[in-house]
Amino acid sequence: MKITIEERNNKEGDKQSIRLIYWHGSFTDKDGKLKHKRTREHLDTYLHANPKTKPEKQHNKESMQLVEQIKAKRIAEAASGQHGFTDTNKLSTNFYAFFNKIMETKKTNDSNKNYDLWQAVLIHLKRYHPDESLTFEQVTVEWLDGVKKYFESQAKTKSGNLISSGTASSYFNKVRAVINPKKIS
């Protein structure tokens, strides 16, 4: 399942309501047209369509941060159901063990480049959270925010330089992929 943010203008055009779109795949109807299966969750917040004042811009910034946090929480909630866990023990599953399991599928005879990238992510995750008993229950929105900030501002290369923003983004995408295994690449 994919989750996206949608902004919709009101009739006056001065505000935008925000909702999350849950994409559940697609199918071809009897006429051969591609149809998407999706549901929507209206969020109780809005944006100024054309913010002009500093308070309006600040409101938009804070609202989008809140929406991103809600989205991350929904991804984490969905992940607990998508890992194949069907009972209350699902949250006690070890995150690093699951990460390793996925990482091992990246080994190929052709190239280990993707596998090496996954290994680098795991090394940095363990620097951020050294406790190897990390469970999915501990993988909260706040934890994910912390990991993202760590990648963006603290993670370093072997030579001691900060990793690039592109690398930070790639690393975080691997973490998200473990939470949402249908997106693993």
C-alpha positions in Angstrom: 0.0 0.0 0.0 1.2 3.5 -0.9 0.1 6.6 1.1 0.2 10.0 -0.5 -0.9 13.5 0.6 -3.5 15.4 -1.4 -4.3 19.1 -1.1 -7.7 20.2 -2.4 -8.8 23.9 -2.9 -12.0 25.0 -1.4 -14.7 26.8 -3.5 -13.3 30.3 -2.6 -9.8 29.2 -3.5 -8.2 30.7 -0.4 -7.7 27.5 1.6 -6.7 23.9 0.9 -8.0 20.9 2.8 -5.6 18.0 3.3 -6.2 14.3 3.1 -4.3 11.1 2.9 -4.8 8.8 -0.1 -4.3 5.1 0.5 -3.5 3.3 -2.7 -4.5 -0.4 -2.7 -3.4 -1.3 -6.2 -5.2 -1.1 -9.5 -7.2 -3.3 -11.8 -8.4 -3.2 -15.4 -12.2 -2.9 -15.8 -14.3 -4.7 -18.4 -13.7 -1.8 -20.8 -10.0 -2.2 -20.5 -9.5 1.0 -18.5 -7.1 1.1 -15.6 -8.9 1.8 -12.3 -7.2 2.5 -9.0 -8.3 1.1 -5.7 -7.9 3.8 -3.1 -9.4 5.2 0.1 -9.2 8.6 1.5 -8.7 10.0 5.0 -9.7 13.6 5.5 -7.4 15.3 8.0 -8.7 18.0 10.3 -6.3 20.7 9.0 -5.9 23.1 6.1 -3.3 25.2 4.3 -3.5 28.8 3.1 -3.6 28.5 -0.7 -1.5 31.6 -1.3 0.2 32.5 2.0 1.1 36.1 2.1 1.9 36.9 5.7 4.4 35.4 8.0 1.8 33.8 10.3 0.1 32.2 7.3 3.4 30.8 6.1 4.2 29.5 9.6 0.8 27.9 9.8 1.4 26.1 6.5 4.8 24.9 7.6 3.5 23.6 10.9 0.5 22.0 9.3 2.6 20.1 6.7 4.9 18.9 9.5 1.9 17.5 11.3 0.5 15.9 8.1 3.9 14.3 7.5 3.9 12.9 11.0 0.4 11.5 10.6 1.5 9.9 7.3 4.5 8.3 8.9 2.4 7.0 11.7 -0.1 5.5 9.2 2.8 3.9 7.3 4.0 2.3 10.5 0.5 1.2 11.4 0.0 -0.3 8.0 3.4 -2.0 8.1 2.5 -4.0 11.2 -0.3 -5.6 9.2 1.7 -6.0 6.0 4.6 -8.0 7.5 2.3 -10.9 7.8 1.9 -10.6 11.5 -1.7 -11.4 12.6 -1.5 -11.4 16.4 -0.4 -9.3 19.3 3.1 -10.7 19.0 3.7 -8.8 15.7 5.0 -5.7 17.4 7.6 -7.7 19.4 9.3 -8.9 16.2 12.9 -7.8 16.0 13.4 -5.0 13.5 17.1 -5.8 12.8 16.4 -9.4 12.2 13.7 -8.5 9.7 16.0 -5.9 8.1 18.7 -8.6 7.8 16.3 -11.0 6.2 15.4 -8.5 3.6 19.0 -7.5 3.1 20.0 -11.0 2.4 17.6 -11.2 -0.5 19.7 -8.4 -2.2 22.8 -10.7 -2.7 23.1 -11.6 -6.4 25.8 -13.1 -8.5 25.6 -10.2 -10.9 26.2 -7.3 -8.5 26.5 -6.7 -4.8 26.0 -2.9 -5.1 22.5 -2.9 -3.8 23.4 -5.4 -1.0 26.3 -3.1 0.0 23.9 -0.1 0.2 21.6 -2.1 2.5 24.6 -3.1 4.6 25.6 0.6 4.9 22.1 1.5 6.0 22.2 -1.2 8.7 25.6 0.0 10.0 24.2 3.5 10.3 21.0 2.3 11.9 23.0 0.5 14.5 25.0 3.6 15.2 21.8 5.5 15.7 20.1 2.8 17.7 22.8 0.4 19.1 20.3 -1.8 21.0 19.9 -4.9 18.8 16.7 -5.8 20.5 14.8 -3.1 18.6 11.3 -4.2 17.9 8.6 -2.9 15.5 6.8 -1.6 18.6 9.7 0.8 19.1 9.7 1.9 15.5 7.4 4.9 16.1 6.9 8.1 14.1 9.4 9.8 16.5 12.0 7.1 16.0 11.6 7.4 12.2 11.9 11.2 12.4 15.1 10.7 14.5 16.6 8.3 12.0 15.8 10.7 9.1 17.5 13.6 11.0 20.4 11.3 11.8 20.9 10.5 8.1 20.6 14.1 7.1 22.8 15.7 9.7 25.1 13.2 11.5 25.7 10.1 9.4 29.3 10.1 8.1 31.2 8.3 5.4 34.3 6.2 6.1 36.5 9.3 5.5 34.5 11.2 8.2 32.5 13.5 5.9 28.8 13.9 6.2 26.9 11.7 3.7 25.2 13.6 0.9 21.5 14.5 0.9 20.9 12.0 -1.9 22.6 9.2 0.1 20.6 10.2 3.2 17.4 10.0 1.2 18.4 6.7 -0.3 19.2 5.3 3.2 15.9 6.5 4.6 14.0 4.9 1.7 15.6 1.5 2.6 14.2 1.9 6.2 10.8 2.8 4.8 11.0 -0.2 2.5 11.5 -2.5 5.5 8.4 -1.0 7.1 6.5 -1.3 3.9 7.9 -4.4 2.3 5.8 -4.2 -0.9 8.1 -1.3 -2.0 11.4 -3.1 -1.5 14.0 -2.5 -4.2 
